[in-house]
Amino acid sequence: MADLFGSSRGAGGPDFGQLLGSKMRWILLLLVGVVVMVSSSAYTVEAECEGVVLRFGRFLGIVEPGLHFKLPLGIDDAIILPTRRQLKLEFGFATPGYTNPFQPGKQQMEEKSMVTGDLNAALVEWVVQYRIENPREYLFDVRNPDMSLRDLSEAAMREVVGDRTVDELLTVGRQEIEVAGLARIQELARRYQLGLKVDSVQLKDVNPPRQVEASFNEVNKAQQDRANAINVAVGEYNKAVPRARGQAEQTLSAAEGYRFKRVNEAEGDVASFKQLFVQFLLAPEATRTRMYLEMLGEVLPKAGQKVIVDEGLQRLLPVLPLQALPGLSGQQSSQNAATKNLEGR
């Protein structure tokens, strides 16, 4: 190479090797610069995200998922936000393997310690699920919006729990507390323009403090026993009262029927007596005799067998069949036994 380019150097001309080397360095630097600019200007937005493009730190626009390009050398900057991913904040506990750095709280015991409306202490654990709705507000209107959402969520839940009793918190009022807490957190998020949309609030474990857990369980057991006793009493009431009402209605119906019967009989007797009285007025003697005979016809069959003897009749006993008369057979048998005893003596 030296022999090849020696003539030019000896003639006082420029060194061709040095010139070629300097050009190659510039070409290499240019290629490296191009590669760096292309790599720094291309970026990819994932499917669950959106990209916020900034130019010299000022908001320029929002891009959809896919491959995009921006001006290099720090002129444009792209911030990728998971706008289509469900995020959550946990209060009072932490789930292992979380990806959101704001998901667990730093002071979990203090977060879940609350006082209810009836001045009872409770340990309340809950979850807030949210999404990034407005990337521009999320990045520029509020400093650290995730922590702001955590703080206002805790404040809202303390307000809602403070308006309820501990029984509502543990049993029938859980859904109502979730709905009221969600509405309150959404209102505060809109007021402070966090750029976040709160989707749901879920109560997890609600327990009394460990210091009073035994007494609290005893109170709950007593309340359950009271509720069971009330249910048993209501069941007995529902069985006894309808039965008593049915018996009362049956008695009233029987009494009403008896009343109608007696009234109708009395009215019939009155009508018969009136007719008989009219006949009596027309023929008193004949009516009196007919009534007498009719009465005898009703009474004598019920009196049994009777023997009517005239006062002047004598020596009736040998003739009368006394053994055939009812009530006299036992007396006659006793008399015959007495006569036999006398003869034997």
Secondary structure as GFF3:
##gff-version 3
##sequence-region A 1 345
A	DSSP	alpha_helix	6	10	.	.	.	ID=ss1
A	DSSP	alpha_helix	16	41	.	.	.	ID=ss2
A	DSSP	beta_strand	42	45	.	.	.	ID=ss3
A	DSSP	beta_strand	50	55	.	.	.	ID=ss4
A	DSSP	beta_strand	58	63	.	.	.	ID=ss5
A	DSSP	beta_strand	66	69	.	.	.	ID=ss6
A	DSSP	beta_strand	76	81	.	.	.	ID=ss7
A	DSSP	beta_strand	87	91	.	.	.	ID=ss8
A	DSSP	alpha_helix	108	112	.	.	.	ID=ss9
A	DSSP	beta_strand	113	115	.	.	.	ID=ss10
A	DSSP	beta_strand	121	132	.	.	.	ID=ss11
A	DSSP	alpha_helix	135	140	.	.	.	ID=ss12
A	DSSP	alpha_helix	145	161	.	.	.	ID=ss13
A	DSSP	alpha_helix	166	170	.	.	.	ID=ss14
A	DSSP	alpha_helix	174	191	.	.	.	ID=ss15
A	DSSP	beta_strand	196	207	.	.	.	ID=ss16
A	DSSP	three_ten_helix	210	212	.	.	.	ID=ss17
A	DSSP	alpha_helix	213	282	.	.	.	ID=ss18
A	DSSP	alpha_helix	284	303	.	.	.	ID=ss19
A	DSSP	three_ten_helix	322	324	.	.	.	ID=ss20
A	DSSP	alpha_helix	329	344	.	.	.	ID=ss21
###
